[in-house]
Amino acid sequence: MPHTHRLDLTDPTLREWDATVLHVDPEQGIVLDRSAFYPGGGGQPPDHGTLLWGGTQTRIAGTRKGDDLYLIPAEGDPVPPVATAVRGALDDERRTLLMRTHSGLHVLCGVVFRDFGALVTGGNMEPGEARMDFNLTEVPPGFKQTLEEAVNVEVTADRPVEVKVLPREEAFAIPDIIRTATNLLPPDLAEVRVVDIVGLDAQADGGTHVASTKQIGRITVAKIENKGRGFRRVRLRLAD
């Protein structure tokens, strides 16, 4: 069976597109030939949206990755049959907030690595807010304010955010391409998708991002938590 062509990987600004239903599984969900729904992963939640077909609407409440990308219909909504032409549409507000939040986390990661040499040990995000954990044993006085100021300097610098897919060897030749304490990339992965906040942070990543740091908007560092054994959790929010 043909697999879904992932439009979200090449154009994160795409919000509507035409597609055809390839497969329907009552347990798994709906498979399209083309989809801009981000399936979730790397701490970024999946997209929500709708499929429009024959004057009918199917709400998409989430996605799951199995042997393909499955769209999960909202409970009770009709499911388009195989070979149906559909119009897909993302929840624009949710996707845009997640893109801004994800890029904001990369700015945070870049600043903490640059200024404190700490690696990421975990993270998670929701639209407009997120947390990231670091193997940071000590923090200086005024760390929260200092970090917030440094992060927003990079936001206002309007640094380009570039995405490229590189052969594994070329990607791993980039210094510090893995910013997590544990390398989570499969050993047999031939190509690596790299998100580069030019001049600040380049790392392997599979999520969706804004085109420049200025599009993130101002970031508030809401809280710094001591998680024990030399770990710190940074919670941030988009301020607007």
C-alpha positions, 0 to 999 in steps of 0.5 A, a space after each residue: 500500500 502506498 504511504 502518506 506523503 508528509 507535507 508537514 515536513 516540507 511546508 509547515 505553513 500549509 494549512 489546507 490541501 487536497 488528498 485521497 483516502 488510501 486506507 481506513 482501519 476501524 482501530 487505527 484511523 484514516 490514511 491519506 495519500 498526502 497529509 500536513 498533520 504533524 503526528 506528534 513526537 519529540 515532545 510536540 503534540 499532534 495536530 488537530 483539524 478536519 477533513 471535508 468531503 461530499 458536504 460532510 465534515 470529519 473532525 480529526 482529534 489526533 494522529 498516531 504513527 504505526 506502519 503509516 500516519 493514521 488520522 484519528 476521527 472524533 468519536 461519532 464523526 463519519 469516516 470517508 470511504 477508501 478512494 474518497 477525495 477530501 480537503 484537509 484543514 489544520 487547526 491553524 491557531 493550535 499549529 501556529 502556537 505549537 510552531 512558535 513554542 517549539 522554536 522557542 524551546 530551541 532558542 532556550 536550548 541554544 542559550 542554555 548550552 551556549 552560556 551554561 554548557 548543559 544538555 537537555 534531559 527531557 521536555 514537553 510542550 502544549 500550545 503556548 507553554 512548555 518545559 525543558 529539563 537540563 543536566 544543570 548542577 548549579 545556577 547563579 543568582 538571578 538565573 531566571 531573569 538572566 535566562 529570560 533576558 538572554 532568550 529574548 535577545 535571541 528572539 528579537 535578533 530575528 535569526 533565520 530558522 532553516 530546516 535541511 535533511 542531510 546524510 547521516 555522516 554530514 549531519 554528525 559532522 556538525 558540532 554538538 548536533 545532538 543536544 540531548 544527554 542521550 542520543 535518541 536517533 536510530 542507528 540505522 537512520 540514513 538521513 537526519 533532519 536538522 533544524 538550524 537557528 542560524 548562529 545559535 542552535 543546530 540540532 536533529 529534530 523532526 518537528 514544525 517551526 517558524 521561519 525566524 525567531 522574531 515570529 516566536 514573540 516574547 518569551 516568559 521564563 515562568 519558573 525554574 524547578 530543582 528536580 534533584 541530582 543536578 537537574 533543573 526544569 525550565 518552564 516557559 510561556 509565550 507572552 503574547 
